[in-house]
Amino acid sequence: MKSGIEAMRALSFVASAEIDRSKNAQDPESAKRHHARVELYTPIVKGWITELAQEITYLGTQIHGGMGFIEETGSAQHYRDARILTIYEGTTGIQALDLVGRKTLSNQGTVLAELLADIQETVGELEQSGNFDAIAQSLQDALEAGKEARQWLLDNASDPAAAGSVSVHFMMLMGYLCGGWLMGRSALKAKALLDSNQGDADFLQAKLVTAQFFCEHLLPRAHSSLVTIKAGSSSIMALDEEQF
């Protein structure tokens, strides 16, 4: 729960920062670049974060056992409140189709490629630090899955059924990848502050552990999404209406 919330929060902040950069850019080219990144992040924020919120609020109820179902505990209220999130301002499927169609295929994946390049840079920083080998490897593996998923979409762009059928898995893959990226960045920052004796040591140590947990336990989900993406639409479109 903690690692998921921190990754979701980080992505929300990064997306919001891109809005500020796009509005305050010093030249049209910079404004265009930052606005494109905002456009790319938006369906991931709306889709991946709200989907993961379902799991997190479920766990918040589950860990209380029977008491989690009792109103006085309060956790069931969070569970109910989160349920509408995947419907507000477009359902998960709508956000996923937006990410695939308008935000990826419409520009031949160039905006996404720039994001993937930024993630690759963070992998390099993690490797060079010598302190985060496990995080770096997990992020690199997920990044390769992201690159492969992007290429699969481009290769199958002419088939609307293919792109549509894998869109949610593509969105979730990108969400976990962005989450892992930002948890890696937070680990680098936390280590730098610890080394310089700045900040709250307990808080920063927790950041290191939380980042590793995310990359070991949540980020690997990117690979299962890639498997589903590569399966395409054949089984999804195989049944006639009468067979349902």
C-alpha distance (Angstrom), angle and dihedral (degrees) to the residues before:
residue distance angle dihedral
M1 . . .
K2 3.80 . .
S3 3.79 95.7 .
G4 3.79 93.1 45.7
I5 3.79 92.7 50.0
E6 3.80 92.2 48.5
A7 3.81 92.1 49.7
M8 3.81 91.9 47.6
R9 3.78 91.7 47.9
A10 3.80 91.6 48.6
L11 3.80 92.2 52.7
S12 3.80 90.7 49.2
F13 3.80 90.6 52.6
V14 3.80 93.6 46.5
A15 3.80 91.5 49.6
S16 3.81 90.6 48.3
A17 3.80 90.6 49.6
E18 3.79 89.6 54.8
I19 3.80 89.1 55.1
D20 3.80 89.5 55.1
R21 3.80 91.6 47.0
S22 3.79 92.4 49.9
K23 3.81 91.5 51.4
N24 3.80 95.2 45.0
A25 3.79 101.0 38.0
Q26 3.79 116.2 138.1
D27 3.79 95.3 -137.5
P28 3.82 137.4 27.0
E29 3.80 93.8 -112.1
S30 3.81 92.9 56.2
A31 3.79 91.0 45.3
K32 3.79 90.3 51.9
R33 3.80 92.5 49.2
H34 3.80 94.3 49.7
H35 3.80 92.2 44.0
A36 3.80 89.8 53.2
R37 3.80 89.6 53.4
V38 3.81 90.0 50.2
E39 3.80 89.1 52.2
L40 3.80 90.5 50.9
Y41 3.80 94.9 47.6
T42 3.81 95.8 46.0
P43 3.83 100.3 77.0
I44 3.81 90.6 41.0
V45 3.79 90.8 53.0
K46 3.80 92.2 45.4
G47 3.80 95.6 42.0
W48 3.80 111.3 29.8
I49 3.80 96.3 37.8
T50 3.79 94.3 48.8
E51 3.81 92.1 46.4
L52 3.80 92.0 49.8
A53 3.80 88.3 48.1
Q54 3.82 87.5 64.0
E55 3.79 90.6 58.0
I56 3.79 94.8 43.2
T57 3.80 95.0 50.4
Y58 3.81 89.0 44.9
L59 3.80 89.4 55.0
G60 3.79 90.0 46.1
T61 3.79 88.3 59.3
Q62 3.79 95.3 38.8
I63 3.81 97.0 54.6
H64 3.80 90.2 58.8
G65 3.79 90.9 59.2
G66 3.79 113.9 -154.8
M67 3.78 90.9 -11.3
G68 3.79 89.2 62.6
F69 3.80 88.5 69.9
I70 3.79 93.1 52.3
E71 3.79 115.6 96.2
E72 3.80 94.2 -135.3
T73 3.81 90.9 64.4
G74 3.79 91.5 63.0
S75 3.79 97.9 -145.4
A76 3.81 94.2 102.0
Q77 3.80 88.9 59.7
H78 3.81 90.6 57.8
Y79 3.81 88.9 48.9
R80 3.81 91.8 52.9
D81 3.79 93.7 43.2
A82 3.80 91.8 52.5
R83 3.79 93.2 51.9
I84 3.80 94.2 76.5
L85 3.80 92.6 51.5
T86 3.81 93.9 83.1
I87 3.81 89.1 55.1
Y88 3.81 103.0 43.7
E89 3.83 115.5 103.2
G90 3.79 92.5 -1.5
T91 3.78 129.5 -18.2
T92 3.79 123.8 -96.8
G93 3.79 90.7 -94.0
I94 3.79 91.7 53.3
Q95 3.80 91.8 50.7
A96 3.80 91.2 48.0
L97 3.80 92.8 50.5
D98 3.79 89.1 48.8
L99 3.80 91.0 52.8
V100 3.79 93.0 48.9
G101 3.78 99.4 40.0
R102 3.79 111.9 28.9
K103 3.80 99.1 23.2
T104 3.81 102.9 38.3
L105 3.80 115.6 16.5
S106 3.81 95.3 37.1
N107 3.81 90.5 65.6
Q108 3.83 96.7 32.6
G109 3.79 89.9 -107.6
T110 3.81 94.8 -67.3
V111 3.82 96.1 130.9
L112 3.78 90.6 48.5
A113 3.80 90.2 47.6
E114 3.81 89.1 57.4
L115 3.80 90.3 52.9
L116 3.80 91.0 48.8
A117 3.80 88.9 51.6
D118 3.81 89.8 54.3
I119 3.79 89.8 51.4
Q120 3.80 90.3 49.7
E121 3.80 88.6 54.4
T122 3.80 90.5 54.7
V123 3.80 90.3 50.3
G124 3.79 87.8 55.9
E125 3.80 91.5 50.8
L126 3.80 91.0 50.0
E127 3.79 91.2 50.1
Q128 3.79 93.2 47.4
S129 3.80 92.6 50.6
G130 3.80 91.0 64.6
N131 3.81 90.8 -146.8
F132 3.78 103.3 84.5
D133 3.79 108.4 48.6
A134 3.81 94.0 139.4
I135 3.80 93.3 48.5
A136 3.80 91.8 45.5
Q137 3.80 92.7 50.8
S138 3.79 94.1 46.4
L139 3.79 91.5 48.1
Q140 3.80 92.0 47.0
D141 3.80 90.9 51.4
A142 3.80 91.6 50.1
L143 3.79 90.2 45.7
E144 3.79 90.6 55.3
A145 3.80 88.1 51.6
G146 3.80 89.0 51.7
K147 3.79 92.4 50.3
E148 3.79 91.4 48.6
A149 3.81 92.1 48.2
R150 3.80 91.0 50.4
Q151 3.78 91.4 51.3
W152 3.80 91.5 47.1
L153 3.79 90.0 55.3
L154 3.79 92.0 49.4
D155 3.80 91.5 47.9
N156 3.82 91.4 50.8
A157 3.80 98.5 37.4
S158 3.81 92.7 117.7
D159 3.81 91.7 62.2
P160 3.82 109.3 73.8
A161 3.80 91.9 -171.9
A162 3.80 91.3 56.2
A163 3.79 95.2 49.4
G164 3.78 93.7 43.9
S165 3.78 96.0 46.5
V166 3.80 94.3 55.4
S167 3.80 98.1 36.5
V168 3.81 97.9 103.0
H169 3.79 92.2 49.0
F170 3.79 89.4 48.2
M171 3.79 90.8 51.7
M172 3.81 92.6 48.1
L173 3.80 91.4 48.1
M174 3.79 90.5 52.9
G175 3.78 91.1 46.3
Y176 3.78 93.9 54.4
L177 3.80 90.2 43.2
C178 3.81 92.2 52.8
G179 3.79 89.8 45.1
G180 3.79 91.9 52.3
W181 3.79 90.8 46.7
L182 3.79 93.2 53.5
M183 3.80 93.2 43.6
G184 3.79 87.3 53.6
R185 3.78 90.5 51.3
S186 3.80 90.8 48.8
A187 3.80 90.0 51.8
L188 3.80 91.0 53.1
K189 3.80 91.4 49.8
A190 3.80 93.4 45.6
K191 3.81 91.6 51.1
A192 3.81 91.6 49.3
L193 3.80 91.2 52.0
L194 3.79 92.3 47.0
D195 3.79 91.5 50.0
S196 3.80 90.5 52.7
N197 3.83 93.3 45.0
Q198 3.78 92.7 -117.3
G199 3.77 129.0 138.5
D200 3.79 132.4 6.6
A201 3.81 106.8 -32.9
D202 3.81 95.0 -156.5
F203 3.80 91.8 50.4
L204 3.80 92.2 47.7
Q205 3.80 93.7 46.9
A206 3.79 88.5 52.0
K207 3.81 88.7 52.9
L208 3.80 90.3 57.3
V209 3.79 92.9 50.7
T210 3.80 93.5 43.8
A211 3.79 91.7 51.1
Q212 3.79 91.7 51.2
F213 3.80 91.4 47.0
F214 3.80 91.8 52.6
C215 3.79 92.5 49.2
E216 3.79 93.2 47.0
H217 3.80 100.6 40.6
L218 3.82 109.1 23.8
L219 3.79 107.6 23.7
P220 3.85 93.9 62.1
R221 3.81 87.3 69.1
A222 3.80 85.9 80.2
H223 3.81 88.8 74.6
S224 3.81 95.3 55.6
S225 3.80 88.9 49.6
L226 3.80 89.5 53.5
V227 3.81 91.3 52.1
T228 3.80 89.7 53.8
I229 3.80 92.4 45.7
K230 3.79 92.0 53.1
A231 3.81 90.3 50.2
G232 3.79 87.1 67.7
S233 3.79 126.1 -169.0
S234 3.80 103.2 -52.0
S235 3.81 97.8 106.9
I236 3.82 92.7 35.8
M237 3.80 93.0 56.3
A238 3.82 96.9 35.8
L239 3.82 99.1 94.1
D240 3.79 124.9 78.3
E241 3.80 119.5 -135.0
E242 3.80 90.3 -103.9
Q243 3.81 91.0 58.2
F244 3.79 94.5 63.7
